[in-house]
């Protein structure tokens, strides 16, 4: 599992988690995107608002790992798992760990993480194998992303790289600041970025790089 993480809310984590899952699905991968931000859940809503092909329905992460739902991703569209209806009654870290066991190893799986450095943000980082940093290129956002990168490393979830969102170019010092390569940049497109061809193309490029540099030998891609 890859934790899609960032320092601030609104940094593009949810869009990136869904955009990557869709891009990998377009390449024939049985991709999964799960909402790990249970205080501010919006992954399933974004999926339903921007397409009708995602398998979001009403299945939550908790239902999936308890067997009332299904984690059997196919290649036609990504499986999107919503946050639980009553998150206060669920242990997040145990749930994400169970999700990692329930999803097939060959399925690319992305956790849409909470922002910041709270215990809720740490839970998906502890469960995931690696992280992917998502950040705008504003100074404060980059500073927060650097803090997130440090937390991820301490939790044994080192960053694979960084995705610069709402960016036309990425200065070389960004990779040095965050201690990982820049894997892609996503241009500005409002109000519905996932419907924009340039944004879709950017996530296709990012998916190809992730598949080549991390997913080779792990993920089942046509």
C-alpha positions in Angstrom: 0.0 0.0 0.0 1.1 3.6 -0.7 0.0 6.3 1.7 -0.8 9.5 -0.3 0.3 12.1 2.3 0.8 15.9 2.6 1.2 18.6 5.2 -2.0 20.6 4.7 -5.6 20.0 3.9 -6.5 21.0 0.3 -3.0 20.0 -1.0 -4.4 17.6 -3.6 -4.1 14.2 -1.8 -7.6 13.0 -2.5 -7.5 14.0 -6.2 -4.1 12.3 -6.5 -5.1 9.1 -4.8 -8.2 8.8 -7.1 -6.4 10.1 -10.2 -3.6 7.6 -9.8 -6.0 4.7 -9.2 -7.9 5.6 -12.3 -4.7 6.0 -14.3 -3.5 2.6 -13.3 -6.9 1.2 -14.0 -6.7 2.6 -17.5 -3.5 0.5 -17.8 -5.3 -2.6 -16.8 -4.4 -2.7 -13.1 -6.9 -3.8 -10.4 -6.4 -0.6 -8.4 -7.9 0.4 -5.0 -8.2 3.8 -3.4 -9.3 3.9 0.3 -10.3 6.9 2.4 -8.0 7.1 5.4 -9.1 10.6 6.4 -12.0 9.7 8.6 -12.5 13.2 10.1 -12.9 14.8 6.7 -13.8 12.0 4.3 -14.3 13.0 0.7 -12.8 10.3 -1.5 -16.0 8.5 -2.3 -17.8 11.7 -2.9 -15.2 12.9 -5.3 -15.4 9.6 -7.1 -19.2 9.8 -7.5 -19.1 13.4 -8.6 -16.5 13.0 -11.3 -17.3 9.6 -12.8 -19.9 6.9 -12.7 -17.6 3.9 -13.4 -15.8 3.7 -10.1 -16.9 0.9 -7.8 -17.4 3.2 -4.8 -21.1 2.3 -4.0 -21.6 2.3 -0.2 -18.8 0.0 0.8 -16.5 1.3 3.5 -13.0 0.3 4.4 -14.3 -1.3 7.6 -17.0 -3.3 5.8 -14.5 -4.5 3.2 -12.0 -5.9 5.7 -14.8 -7.4 7.9 -16.1 -9.3 4.9 -19.5 -7.5 4.5 -18.1 -5.8 1.5 -15.6 -6.9 -1.1 -11.9 -6.2 -1.8 -11.7 -8.0 -5.1 -10.6 -5.3 -7.5 -10.9 -5.9 -11.2 -9.4 -4.1 -14.2 -12.5 -2.2 -15.5 -12.4 0.6 -12.9 -10.7 1.3 -9.5 -12.4 0.1 -6.3 -13.0 3.1 -4.1 -13.6 2.4 -0.4 -15.3 5.1 1.7 -14.6 6.1 5.3 -16.6 4.2 8.0 -20.0 5.7 9.1 -19.0 5.7 12.8 -15.2 6.2 12.8 -15.0 6.7 16.6 -15.9 3.1 17.1 -13.1 1.7 14.9 -9.3 1.4 15.4 -7.8 3.0 12.3 -4.3 1.4 12.4 -5.7 -2.1 12.8 -8.2 -1.5 10.0 -5.6 -0.3 7.5 -3.4 -3.2 8.4 -6.3 -5.6 7.7 -6.9 -3.8 4.4 -3.3 -4.5 3.4 -3.9 -8.2 4.1 -7.3 -8.3 2.3 -6.2 -6.6 -0.9 -4.3 -8.9 -3.4 -0.6 -8.1 -3.5 -0.7 -7.4 -7.2 -3.3 -4.6 -6.8 -2.0 -1.0 -6.5 -3.6 0.4 -3.3 -3.6 4.0 -2.3 -4.6 5.4 1.1 -5.9 9.0 1.1 -4.3 10.2 4.3 -5.3 13.0 6.7 -3.3 16.2 6.7 -0.8 17.1 9.4 1.0 15.1 12.1 -1.9 13.9 14.3 -2.2 10.3 15.5 -4.9 9.9 12.8 -2.4 10.9 10.2 0.2 8.5 11.5 -2.1 5.4 11.4 -2.1 5.0 7.6 1.6 5.7 7.4 2.3 2.9 9.9 0.2 0.5 7.8 1.5 1.4 4.3 4.7 0.2 2.7 5.7 3.5 1.2 4.4 7.0 1.0 3.8 9.5 -1.8 4.1 13.2 -1.0 1.6 15.6 -2.6 2.1 19.4 -2.3 1.7 22.7 -4.0 4.9 24.7 -4.4 4.1 27.4 -1.9 6.7 27.9 0.7 4.5 27.1 3.7 3.1 24.0 1.9 6.6 22.7 1.1 7.7 23.3 4.7 4.7 21.2 5.9 5.5 18.5 3.3 9.0 18.3 4.6 7.6 17.6 8.1 5.3 15.0 6.7 8.3 13.3 4.9 10.2 13.2 8.2 7.3 11.7 10.0 6.8 9.1 7.3 10.5 8.0 7.5 10.2 7.7 11.3 7.2 5.4 10.8 9.1 3.2 8.3 7.0 4.5 5.4 9.7 6.3 3.4 8.5 8.5 0.5 8.8 7.1 -3.1 8.7 10.7 -4.4 6.7 13.9 -4.6 3.9 15.1 -6.8 3.8 18.8 -7.3 0.2 19.9 -7.8 -1.1 23.1 -9.5 2.4 23.5 -10.9 3.7 24.5 -14.4 7.3 23.6 -13.5 9.2 22.2 -10.5 12.5 23.9 -9.3 15.3 21.4 -8.7 15.7 22.3 -5.0 12.3 20.7 -4.2 13.7 17.2 -4.5 16.6 18.1 -2.2 14.2 19.7 0.4 12.0 16.7 0.6 14.7 14.1 0.2 13.0 12.2 -2.7 12.6 12.6 -6.4 9.9 14.6 -8.1 7.8 11.9 -9.8 5.3 14.3 -11.5 3.6 17.6 -11.7 -0.1 18.2 -12.1 -1.3 21.4 -13.8 -4.0 23.7 -12.4 -7.5 22.8 -13.6 -10.6 24.1 -11.8 -13.2 23.3 -10.8 -13.1 19.7 -11.8 -9.4 18.7 -12.4 -10.1 15.0 -12.9 -12.2 15.9 -15.9 -9.4 17.9 -17.5 -7.4 16.1 -20.2 -4.1 17.7 -19.2 -4.7 16.5 -15.6 -5.6 13.0 -16.7 -2.4 12.9 -18.8 -0.3 14.1 -15.9 -1.7 11.2 -13.7 -1.1 8.8 -16.6 2.6 9.9 -16.7 2.8 9.6 -12.9 1.2 6.1 -13.0 3.7 5.0 -15.6 6.6 6.1 -13.5 5.3 4.5 -10.3 4.6 1.3 -12.2 8.1 1.2 -13.6 10.0 2.3 -10.5 8.0 0.7 -7.7 5.3 -1.5 -9.2 7.5 -3.6 -11.5 7.3 -7.2 -10.2 4.6 -6.2 -7.6 1.6 -5.0 -9.6 -0.5 -6.8 -12.2 -0.6 -4.4 -15.1 -1.7 -5.3 -18.6 
